[in-house]
Amino acid sequence: MWSVLWAAVRSKAPYVTFPVAFVVGLVGYHLEWFLRGDPSPAAEEEKSISEQREERKLEEIADKDLTKVVSLKDKLEFAPRAVLNRNRPEKS
């Protein structure tokens, strides 16, 4: 008789577990909302990390002259020395 009872419980478990989990989650959600209260306006207007990064980058390049760059001909060391120094002719 116990095996028949356990087989019935095992086969009907999803139909019992889902509503119980749903009710527990719903009660927990509303309890957390009640305890925390309304979110502060500063938290809603807070910028994301990527937006803060973009603003910082724009501030860094705002006062630089972007037209003055080093020529690749003048910049000989564009690769690590250990990799290409064997095949590069000596500088005169």
C-alpha positions as CSV (number, residue, x, y, z in Angstrom):
1,M,0.0,0.0,0.0
2,W,2.9,2.4,0.8
3,S,4.3,1.9,-2.7
4,V,1.1,2.9,-4.3
5,L,0.8,6.0,-2.1
6,W,4.4,7.0,-2.9
7,A,3.9,6.5,-6.6
8,A,0.8,8.7,-6.5
9,V,2.6,11.4,-4.5
10,R,5.6,11.2,-6.9
11,S,3.4,11.5,-10.0
12,K,1.4,14.4,-8.7
13,A,4.3,16.3,-7.1
14,P,4.6,19.0,-9.8
15,Y,0.9,19.9,-9.6
16,V,1.3,20.4,-5.8
17,T,4.8,22.0,-5.8
18,F,4.2,24.7,-8.4
19,P,1.3,26.5,-6.6
20,V,3.0,26.3,-3.3
21,A,6.2,27.8,-4.7
22,F,4.2,30.5,-6.5
23,V,2.4,31.5,-3.3
24,V,5.7,31.5,-1.3
25,G,7.4,33.7,-3.9
26,L,4.5,36.1,-4.1
27,V,4.3,36.5,-0.4
28,G,8.1,37.0,-0.2
29,Y,8.0,39.6,-3.0
30,H,5.4,41.7,-1.3
31,L,7.0,41.3,2.1
32,E,10.3,42.6,0.7
33,W,8.5,45.5,-1.0
34,F,6.8,46.3,2.2
35,L,10.0,46.2,4.3
36,R,12.1,48.3,1.9
37,G,9.5,50.8,1.0
38,D,9.5,52.9,-2.1
39,P,12.8,53.3,-3.9
40,S,14.5,56.6,-3.5
41,P,14.6,58.9,-6.6
42,A,18.4,59.0,-6.6
43,A,18.5,55.2,-7.1
44,E,16.3,55.4,-10.1
45,E,18.4,58.2,-11.7
46,E,21.7,56.5,-11.0
47,K,23.7,56.0,-14.2
48,S,25.0,52.6,-15.2
49,I,28.7,51.7,-15.1
50,S,29.0,51.9,-18.9
51,E,27.4,55.4,-19.0
52,Q,29.8,56.6,-16.2
53,R,32.8,55.1,-18.2
54,E,31.7,56.9,-21.4
55,E,31.4,60.2,-19.6
56,R,34.8,59.8,-18.0
57,K,36.4,59.0,-21.4
58,L,34.7,62.1,-23.0
59,E,36.0,64.3,-20.1
60,E,39.6,62.9,-20.6
61,I,39.7,63.7,-24.3
62,A,37.8,67.0,-24.1
63,D,40.9,69.2,-23.7
64,K,43.2,67.2,-26.0
65,D,44.0,68.0,-29.6
66,L,43.1,64.8,-31.4
67,T,44.7,65.8,-34.7
68,K,48.2,65.5,-33.3
69,V,49.2,61.9,-33.4
70,V,52.5,60.1,-33.6
71,S,53.3,58.8,-37.1
72,L,53.8,55.1,-37.5
73,K,57.1,55.8,-39.2
74,D,58.3,57.6,-36.2
75,K,56.9,55.0,-33.8
76,L,59.3,52.0,-34.5
77,E,58.4,50.0,-31.4
78,F,54.8,49.0,-32.3
79,A,55.4,45.4,-31.3
80,P,57.1,43.8,-28.2
81,R,60.8,43.8,-28.4
82,A,61.2,40.2,-27.6
83,V,59.1,39.1,-30.5
84,L,60.5,41.1,-33.5
85,N,63.8,42.3,-32.3
86,R,65.6,39.3,-33.8
87,N,64.6,40.0,-37.4
88,R,64.6,43.8,-37.3
89,P,67.8,45.4,-38.7
90,E,69.8,47.5,-36.3
91,K,69.0,51.2,-36.1
92,S,71.6,53.5,-37.6
